[in-house]
């Protein structure tokens, strides 16, 4: 069962990577008038550059829908801390991406957000013996000025490695 899931995850990642544009910076004028989901879909379609952080830390968006964001990462030696396991900052960045994009995917055109608070619990160590993990984010609440979401970091065998929550400030984008 785990091997079937791992094969599916690898296939989904390969399909996404084939569509993504070169990493870069999305300029404000490129997203003006788009909803959060439309912006994310444009990145998936290769119409907008993919974020550079994914290349730096070897993770990629896998799936987006309103209120849901899934990222997949590959734990590697280059992500290790001095204790011989993946650094907590790698966990945090992958979870923050899923948490933030779960919020972003539900925003109407003209709205932006920023993280106000990020909380995570690492429940087990992660090494490169785990070939892939997924951060699965879900929107909890979207209000006029505040949004919250939660995410779980899981392996292909269903093991939980970490979970987290975020509170985001929602604001009007400058026109």
N, C-alpha and C positions, 0 to 999 in steps of 0.2 A: 504493500500500500504506500509506504513512504517513498519507494523508488518511483511509483507512478506519479505521485504528487511532485516529486523533484523533477521528473522529466517534463511534466506539464509546466512547472514554474520556469524551467530553462527555455522551453519553447515560447512561452509568453514573453519572456525577457528578450529573446532573440527577435521576435516580431516587433516589439516596441523599439528596440535599438535600431532596427532597420529603417524605421520611419523618422526617428528623431533627427533634427538638424544638428549641425555642429554646435557645441556649447558656446554660450555667449551671454550677452546682457540684453534683456528686453527693455526697450525704451518706452517711456510713458505714452508717446503718440501711437505706438503699435498696439496698445491695449485700450486706448480711449474709446468709449462707447461699447465695449465688450463686457459681458457678464464675467464673473469669475470662472464659471464653467466653460464659457466660450474661449477665454484666454488659455485655460488648461488644455482644451481640445485643440487649439491652434499649435500648442507646443507638441502635443501628441502627433499631430498631422505633419510636423516638420515645417510649418509656416513661420514659427517663431523659434528662436534659439532655445536649446535646452539649458537649464541652469548649470553653471560651472561647478557648483558644489557636488553634483552627482558624479562628475568625472574625478574630482579630487578624492572623494571618499568611496567611490565605486558603488553607487546605488542609482536606481532608475525608477521613475514612476511606472506603475503597471496598469492601474485602473483608476478612473475618476468618474463619479456620477454625483448628482446633487447630494451633498452631505457626507460623501464617502470618498476616501483617498487611500490608495494602496501603493506602497513603495517596496521595492525589493533590493536587498543589499547582499554583498559578498564579503563576509568577514575574512580578513587577510592579516598576515604577519605585520604589514605596514600600519595596521590599526592597533597594534598591541601596546599595552602599558608596560612598565618595567616589571610587573608581576607575572607576565606571561599569558595575558588574556586581553581580549578586545577592550580598549579604553572606553570609559563611561561616556566620554564626549561623542564617540561614534554612535552609541545607543541613542544619546540625546538628540543628535542631529537627524538621525533617521526617523525617530519618533516625532520630533518637531516638524519635520517635513510632512508627515502624514496628518498630524494634528492641524497644522496650518492650512494645508490644502483641503482638508475636510471643511474647514470654514470658508476658504476661498471659493470652493466649488458651489457654494450656496449664495454668494454675494451677487446682488444686482449690479448692472452697469453703473459706473460712477462711484462705487464704494471700494474702499481699501481696508486693510487691517494690519495690525502689528501685534506681536506677542507681548502680553503684559506679564504673564506668569507661565512658567513651565515646571511641571512636577513629574518626576519619573521615579519608578521603583525598579531596580535591577534585581531580578529574583534568582538568576543563576548566571554563572560565568559563560562567556561565549568565546570560542576559539575557531581557528580555520578548519577544524574537524567538522564543523557544521557548514555545508557548502553554500547555503542561501538562507536568508531570513526575510520575513515580510513584516512590515509595519502597516497595520490596518487601522486607519483612523475613521471615526464616526462623529458627526456633529451631534452635540447634545442640545444646544440652545443657540439661536441666532436672534438677537434683539437689535434695536436701533443703534445702540452704542457698544454692545458687548456680545461676545460669542464664546461658547465653550465647546470643547470636543475632548474625546478620549481615544486612546490608541493602545494596541497590543503588539508586541514584537514576538513573532512565533517562528519556529522552524518547520520544515516540511513534515516532521513527525508529530506536529501539533504541540510540541513543548513550548511553554511560555518562558521567554527570556527576560522580558521587561514589559511594563505598562506605564502609561502616563496620561496626564491631562494638561490642558492649557486653557487659559483665559486670554482672549484677544480683544483689543480695542478696535471697534469698527468706526470708520470715519469717511467723510466725503473726499473723493479724489479731486485735486485741483483741475479745473477745466482748461 
